[in-house]
Amino acid sequence: MTNPTLSALRWLALCLSFLVSIHAEERMDEMWGESTVKLRAADAEKGQLFDKGNYAMFIHWGLYSQLANKVDGKTYYGIGEWIMNPRMANIPPEQYKKLAGEFNPTRFDVKAIARLAKDAGMKYVIITSKHHDGFAMYDSAACDFNVVDATPWKMDPMKELAAACRELGLGFGFYYSHNQDWTFPGGGGGPKLDAEGKPASFDDYFLKKCLPQVEEITSQYGPIELVWFDTPGRMPKKYAEQLVAVVRKNQPKALVSGRVGHGLGDYQSLGDMEVPHRNIEGMWESVDTTNDSWAYAWYDECWKTPDEILRRLISCVARGGTYMLNIGPRGDGSVPERAARSLRESGAWIHRYPQVVYDTASSPWKHALPWGDVTVKGKRLFLSVFDWPASGKLYLPGLETRVVSAKLLDGKSASELTHERLHGWTVVELPARAPERLVSVIELALEAEPVVDTTFGLDPNGATTVLAEFAEVAGAKGSKKHWMEKFGEWKTAYHIHQWKPESSVTFEVEVLAAGDYMVDLNYAGEGRYVWSVGVVGGERIQNQQNSSAIYQDHPIGWLRFPQPGKHKVEVKCVDGNLDSASLRAIRFTPVF
Ligand code: H79
């Protein structure tokens, strides 16, 4: 179909342009919307399920689900809904459109999907009404490339799904790719010529398809919770404004995602698959998926376990946000059983501990703690313990408010725990065994609303990792970095780079006991580096270690903290290829 040399050259050019572009934040804005969306709180009319529910189901389902990442016998690894894109299987629009003729998803069961969302503890469901491929998964009068007009199935699944969600008290809403449309002339990334061979403009696409379709999805399915626009690209503001106006007119109570662009959304959506490390004010969400791809991919059995789902959900809620987790049904409509099992099992936990997840405030520590995370309701703290300490003691640094009682919850009852204060730390005595297989919960009742010193306390029980984003940086650069593990599978890290011999990176920590701590640095780079790590006013150690392009922990050595209390730890990169050194975290582990 294509000349191999040409396509190799094109790949190379695309890869290069991607490498060059991806670090620029403006490029990230094109994909994920402005990071400067005005963050608002929910009001009584709007955003209640989002703001208080904190957990939603995302569904990616379309023609691409049939291909499941395999075309002409060849598997393409990455996000399945991108399969027709030149960066994946490069299927020409006319050929892709023929897939509709085979779309007959007789195993799509709206009641089972709504029940799964409910059992999972989710509060609303957002499904792809049209992805970048341009195929409408609902009955669209604006464009006949849709599930009713173009398939042998001839059904509109959204009518029944909306009804099934409502029957169970779940909210319902649509994903809509507003800027990209790879099959409609004039759409972003779409054909440049119309059916008569005349040049098509973005206006052609916008007026004939996009605007009428947004009118349709906001008027045909009853009250909806949210319209999840994605990847604004360089769509000028005037278009985004018109789309938002349609949503406001038809669905005054619906939220608009930040990815509509130009700061016109109601809340901020973080980068795909990004769980943030520090608290974020206002309304925001993380979107994530149960495996690695959004749409169904035949090979992708890399499922998140119930434990991982709970960790990621609780981490988002503790940072102040909402978590939307995706499933990708197969082309026949069935939901992969492993995804369903993980969701049901984590959901059973949420139904035992609803007070931890729903309508809670973010952690007053403003970051995760080494053993877990904290959510708050007034004077009550919920400590979600991900890693149960073998020592029988849980250490909580920096809590300045008096603890009235500590209770270990077990889903139904609660047992009183002994607690004491030690050098400003709260120490809770625990039974040897965790009551829960997944996440055990301790409830602290406080005398008043919590006041916390947010300094990182080094956990006497084991390793404490402090990420680079919490360091004070002098003479180097700290910034967020996004990269793709597989195509479309995004990873995000904050790293410190552009090191100079005089650069100084300082972490503030609190120790409960004087003594030796093993120090590891997590970094990537090229060749060997010499790092120097010192307690300000105390011992300084120095060591050479190797590196690779992948972030890894590298042992530096034992470092002594001379007395309990607050200390500053300074890191310097003394020798090596400083231009490629990229520091992600420091880790301290008590030696005795
Ligand atoms: O629906 C899921 C993805 O299909 C969609 N968002 C989630 C929820 C999504 N669309 N685009 N992206 C995510 C970002 C993709 C960016 C890339 Fe590229 C496309 C990376 C490489 C090709 C644009 C062009 C950015 C760099 C080069």
Residues whose N, C-alpha, C, O or C-beta is under 5 A from the ligand:
A	BS01	H79	F18 M31 E81 D230 T231 D272 W294
